[in-house]
């Protein structure tokens, strides 16, 4: 499995992972009507804007197919004193989960965060998403809960933090 910085040509592959992973990860947590309307094309346009920021990393299988991605940067809310970096997103196709790809992608983002002067990191995980077990396994500590709305539904996001990168 190859982990590398994303390039603009990866936008389509990233968008496929993004939409497909949302549909499997958030089934029964977010209404199907919302998940069904997710668009590869809209996500591709979003990634074409985000990739040039240099904070997106992809996992590529032996045939060059993108099977996961992660991105991160400066913590966005300012609500978590002592935490200046954030793992914005990490998604891996269900078939490829449990193979160490998430750890490698997280390490790539942590390295990027250190390069831009960050010393700590948070990630938000939708309550009910079993990924919290992964974050705990790689050293994340639950530091809070945020209320949010997704698809007109009130949800809680658990906040996990790493005091040191």
C-alpha positions as CSV (number, residue, x, y, z in Angstrom):
1,X,0.0,0.0,0.0
2,X,1.5,3.3,-1.1
3,X,0.8,6.5,0.9
4,X,1.5,9.8,-0.9
5,X,0.5,13.4,-1.1
6,X,-2.5,13.8,-3.3
7,X,-2.3,15.5,-6.7
8,X,-5.2,17.2,-8.6
9,X,-5.6,14.1,-10.8
10,X,-6.6,12.1,-7.7
11,X,-9.8,14.2,-7.2
12,X,-12.0,11.6,-8.9
13,X,-10.6,8.7,-6.9
14,X,-10.8,10.6,-3.6
15,X,-14.4,11.6,-4.4
16,X,-15.4,7.9,-4.9
17,X,-13.8,6.9,-1.6
18,X,-15.4,9.9,0.1
19,X,-19.0,9.1,-1.1
20,X,-18.7,5.3,-0.8
21,X,-17.2,5.5,2.7
22,X,-19.9,7.9,3.9
23,X,-22.6,5.5,2.6
24,X,-21.1,2.6,4.6
25,X,-19.8,4.4,7.6
26,X,-22.9,6.5,8.3
27,X,-25.6,4.0,7.4
28,X,-28.1,4.1,10.2
29,X,-26.5,7.2,11.7
30,X,-27.5,9.7,8.9
31,X,-30.8,9.4,7.0
32,X,-30.5,7.3,3.8
33,X,-32.1,10.1,1.8
34,X,-29.1,12.3,2.6
35,X,-26.6,9.5,1.8
36,X,-28.3,8.6,-1.4
37,X,-28.1,12.1,-2.8
38,X,-24.3,12.4,-2.3
39,X,-22.7,13.1,-5.6
40,X,-19.3,11.9,-6.9
41,X,-19.2,14.9,-9.2
42,X,-19.8,17.5,-6.4
43,X,-17.2,15.9,-4.2
44,X,-14.7,15.8,-7.1
45,X,-15.1,19.5,-7.6
46,X,-14.6,20.1,-3.8
47,X,-11.4,18.0,-3.9
48,X,-10.1,19.9,-6.9
49,X,-10.2,23.0,-4.7
50,X,-8.8,21.3,-1.6
51,X,-5.9,19.2,-3.0
52,X,-3.7,22.2,-4.0
53,X,-3.6,23.2,-0.3
54,X,-1.1,20.3,0.1
55,X,-2.7,18.7,3.1
56,X,-4.4,15.7,1.5
57,X,-2.9,12.3,1.4
58,X,-4.0,9.1,-0.4
59,X,-3.6,5.4,0.0
60,X,-3.1,3.6,-3.3
61,X,-3.3,-0.2,-3.7
62,X,-1.0,-2.3,-5.9
63,X,-3.0,-1.4,-9.1
64,X,-2.9,2.3,-8.4
65,X,-6.5,2.6,-7.2
66,X,-7.2,5.1,-4.4
67,X,-8.7,3.2,-1.5
68,X,-8.4,5.8,1.3
69,X,-7.5,9.4,2.0
70,X,-6.9,11.7,4.9
71,X,-6.4,15.4,5.3
72,X,-5.6,17.8,8.1
73,X,-4.4,21.3,9.1
74,X,-5.0,24.0,11.6
75,X,-7.7,23.3,14.2
76,X,-10.8,25.0,12.9
77,X,-13.0,25.8,15.9
78,X,-10.7,27.3,18.5
79,X,-12.7,25.5,21.2
80,X,-10.0,23.1,22.3
81,X,-7.3,24.8,24.3
82,X,-3.9,23.3,23.9
83,X,-4.8,21.6,20.5
84,X,-3.7,23.5,17.4
85,X,-3.9,20.8,14.7
86,X,-6.8,18.8,13.3
87,X,-7.3,15.6,11.3
88,X,-10.1,16.9,9.2
89,X,-11.1,13.7,7.5
90,X,-9.9,10.1,7.1
91,X,-11.9,7.6,5.1
92,X,-10.9,4.1,3.8
93,X,-13.1,1.9,1.7
94,X,-14.7,-0.7,3.9
95,X,-13.0,-3.6,2.1
96,X,-9.5,-2.2,3.0
97,X,-10.2,-1.3,6.6
98,X,-8.3,-3.2,9.3
99,X,-5.1,-3.4,7.3
100,X,-3.1,-0.6,8.9
101,X,-3.9,1.9,6.2
102,X,-5.6,4.3,8.7
103,X,-2.5,4.3,10.8
104,X,-0.3,5.2,7.8
105,X,-2.6,7.9,6.6
106,X,-2.8,9.4,10.1
107,X,1.0,9.4,10.4
108,X,1.2,11.2,7.0
109,X,-1.1,13.9,8.3
110,X,0.7,14.1,11.7
111,X,4.0,14.6,9.8
112,X,2.4,17.4,7.7
113,X,1.0,19.0,10.8
114,X,4.5,19.0,12.4
115,X,5.9,20.6,9.3
116,X,3.5,23.5,9.5
117,X,4.2,24.1,13.2
118,X,1.4,22.1,14.9
119,X,2.2,20.2,18.0
120,X,-1.2,18.5,18.9
121,X,-4.3,17.4,17.1
122,X,-8.0,16.7,17.4
123,X,-10.5,14.8,15.3
124,X,-14.3,14.9,15.4
125,X,-16.1,11.5,15.1
126,X,-19.9,11.2,14.7
127,X,-21.4,9.5,17.8
128,X,-22.2,5.9,16.9
129,X,-19.3,5.7,14.4
130,X,-17.2,2.7,15.5
131,X,-14.1,4.6,14.2
132,X,-13.7,5.9,17.8
133,X,-12.1,2.6,18.6
134,X,-9.4,3.2,16.0
135,X,-8.7,6.7,17.4
136,X,-8.4,5.3,20.9
137,X,-6.1,2.5,19.7
138,X,-3.7,5.0,18.2
139,X,-3.6,7.1,21.3
140,X,-6.5,9.5,21.0
141,X,-8.2,10.6,24.2
142,X,-11.9,11.7,24.3
143,X,-11.8,15.4,25.2
144,X,-15.3,16.6,24.5
145,X,-18.5,16.5,22.6
146,X,-19.9,19.0,20.0
147,X,-23.4,19.3,18.9
148,X,-24.0,19.6,15.1
149,X,-26.7,19.1,12.5
150,X,-26.4,16.8,9.5
151,X,-29.3,16.4,7.1
152,X,-31.6,18.4,9.5
153,X,-30.9,15.9,12.2
154,X,-29.2,16.9,15.5
155,X,-26.1,14.8,16.1
156,X,-23.2,14.7,18.6
157,X,-19.6,14.6,17.5
158,X,-17.1,13.1,19.9
159,X,-13.8,15.0,20.0
160,X,-10.6,13.0,20.3
161,X,-7.3,14.7,21.0
162,X,-3.6,13.9,20.9
163,X,-1.6,16.3,23.1
164,X,1.6,15.5,21.3
165,X,2.2,14.7,17.7
